[in-house]
């Protein structure tokens, strides 16, 4: 697939990438998004991309390579590759969003407990 994609006109490549990204952004329901991802990607592709994000999150949280390898079954090569991406703008944005979601979930639970719900 990579060879085919690299033959696409650079302008068109940019446009179809933006179109794909916009399609993802337009999903407002988590279940709809999960359905799309499971239909669009193979099981292995979805696991691979999801695992990369999990590795980056766990690295940010200070987990060791051995802990990540044991729990996520990621190779040290994958962990190293993801580690080198940690300072990229896109990865930093993704991790900020994950932190925000974690914070919101934590405080939502605390507030529900406080108000007795």
One Martini backbone bead per residue (centre of mass of N, CA, C, O) as a GRO file, in nm:
protein
  117
    1UNK     BB    1   0.056   0.064  -0.018
    2UNK     BB    2   0.288   0.266  -0.006
    3UNK     BB    3   0.357   0.277  -0.306
    4UNK     BB    4   0.087   0.385  -0.402
    5UNK     BB    5   0.074   0.643  -0.223
    6UNK     BB    6   0.349   0.773  -0.330
    7UNK     BB    7   0.217   0.825  -0.631
    8UNK     BB    8   0.065   1.047  -0.535
    9UNK     BB    9  -0.015   1.343  -0.556
   10UNK     BB   10   0.066   1.572  -0.321
   11UNK     BB   11  -0.200   1.729  -0.320
   12UNK     BB   12  -0.389   1.485  -0.300
   13UNK     BB   13  -0.268   1.363  -0.049
   14UNK     BB   14  -0.343   1.602   0.131
   15UNK     BB   15  -0.650   1.593   0.082
   16UNK     BB   16  -0.706   1.296   0.179
   17UNK     BB   17  -0.594   1.338   0.461
   18UNK     BB   18  -0.789   1.562   0.544
   19UNK     BB   19  -1.045   1.398   0.499
   20UNK     BB   20  -0.986   1.182   0.706
   21UNK     BB   21  -0.958   1.370   0.950
   22UNK     BB   22  -1.242   1.498   0.928
   23UNK     BB   23  -1.398   1.240   0.968
   24UNK     BB   24  -1.299   1.191   1.257
   25UNK     BB   25  -1.393   1.464   1.378
   26UNK     BB   26  -1.710   1.418   1.310
   27UNK     BB   27  -1.718   1.238   1.534
   28UNK     BB   28  -1.938   1.226   1.838
   29UNK     BB   29  -1.949   0.912   1.876
   30UNK     BB   30  -1.785   0.656   2.011
   31UNK     BB   31  -1.934   0.411   1.884
   32UNK     BB   32  -1.910   0.509   1.593
   33UNK     BB   33  -1.604   0.517   1.587
   34UNK     BB   34  -1.552   0.220   1.656
   35UNK     BB   35  -1.698   0.105   1.416
   36UNK     BB   36  -1.523   0.234   1.204
   37UNK     BB   37  -1.245   0.126   1.295
   38UNK     BB   38  -1.327  -0.181   1.273
   39UNK     BB   39  -1.399  -0.157   0.964
   40UNK     BB   40  -1.138  -0.013   0.843
   41UNK     BB   41  -0.960  -0.180   1.018
   42UNK     BB   42  -0.778  -0.407   1.109
   43UNK     BB   43  -0.714  -0.566   1.390
   44UNK     BB   44  -0.407  -0.520   1.377
   45UNK     BB   45  -0.404  -0.216   1.314
   46UNK     BB   46  -0.563  -0.121   1.561
   47UNK     BB   47  -0.368  -0.236   1.769
   48UNK     BB   48  -0.115  -0.086   1.680
   49UNK     BB   49  -0.218   0.208   1.721
   50UNK     BB   50  -0.318   0.178   2.011
   51UNK     BB   51  -0.048   0.086   2.133
   52UNK     BB   52   0.118   0.336   2.072
   53UNK     BB   53  -0.046   0.524   2.252
   54UNK     BB   54  -0.010   0.364   2.514
   55UNK     BB   55   0.295   0.380   2.526
   56UNK     BB   56   0.315   0.688   2.544
   57UNK     BB   57   0.151   0.717   2.802
   58UNK     BB   58   0.328   0.533   2.983
   59UNK     BB   59   0.587   0.688   2.949
   60UNK     BB   60   0.478   0.954   3.068
   61UNK     BB   61   0.414   0.793   3.349
   62UNK     BB   62   0.699   0.613   3.394
   63UNK     BB   63   0.719   0.356   3.261
   64UNK     BB   64   0.870   0.078   3.188
   65UNK     BB   65   0.968  -0.126   2.947
   66UNK     BB   66   0.896  -0.392   3.096
   67UNK     BB   67   0.608  -0.316   3.167
   68UNK     BB   68   0.510  -0.269   2.877
   69UNK     BB   69   0.584  -0.543   2.763
   70UNK     BB   70   0.414  -0.717   2.961
   71UNK     BB   71   0.130  -0.568   2.914
   72UNK     BB   72   0.135  -0.490   2.582
   73UNK     BB   73   0.332  -0.655   2.401
   74UNK     BB   74   0.578  -0.476   2.339
   75UNK     BB   75   0.843  -0.394   2.184
   76UNK     BB   76   1.138  -0.233   2.219
   77UNK     BB   77   1.125  -0.106   1.938
   78UNK     BB   78   0.850   0.029   1.970
   79UNK     BB   79   0.914   0.193   2.221
   80UNK     BB   80   1.147   0.350   2.096
   81UNK     BB   81   0.989   0.476   1.864
   82UNK     BB   82   0.781   0.622   2.043
   83UNK     BB   83   0.981   0.782   2.214
   84UNK     BB   84   1.083   0.956   1.963
   85UNK     BB   85   0.777   1.092   1.936
   86UNK     BB   86   0.711   1.255   2.205
   87UNK     BB   87   0.803   1.557   2.080
   88UNK     BB   88   0.585   1.572   1.896
   89UNK     BB   89   0.316   1.757   1.830
   90UNK     BB   90   0.101   1.532   1.796
   91UNK     BB   91   0.169   1.371   2.052
   92UNK     BB   92   0.133   1.597   2.255
   93UNK     BB   93  -0.168   1.642   2.193
   94UNK     BB   94  -0.270   1.360   2.259
   95UNK     BB   95  -0.170   1.359   2.556
   96UNK     BB   96  -0.336   1.600   2.648
   97UNK     BB   97  -0.611   1.468   2.591
   98UNK     BB   98  -0.571   1.230   2.782
   99UNK     BB   99  -0.531   1.395   3.039
  100UNK     BB  100  -0.803   1.542   3.029
  101UNK     BB  101  -0.978   1.288   3.041
  102UNK     BB  102  -0.869   1.182   3.308
  103UNK     BB  103  -0.944   1.429   3.476
  104UNK     BB  104  -1.249   1.431   3.416
  105UNK     BB  105  -1.311   1.149   3.526
  106UNK     BB  106  -1.213   1.187   3.811
  107UNK     BB  107  -1.394   1.439   3.884
  108UNK     BB  108  -1.664   1.312   3.822
  109UNK     BB  109  -1.649   1.096   4.042
  110UNK     BB  110  -1.613   1.289   4.283
  111UNK     BB  111  -1.873   1.451   4.244
  112UNK     BB  112  -2.074   1.216   4.256
  113UNK     BB  113  -1.993   1.133   4.543
  114UNK     BB  114  -2.052   1.407   4.683
  115UNK     BB  115  -2.369   1.422   4.570
  116UNK     BB  116  -2.481   1.113   4.563
  117UNK     BB  117  -2.469   0.945   4.262
   0.00000   0.00000   0.00000
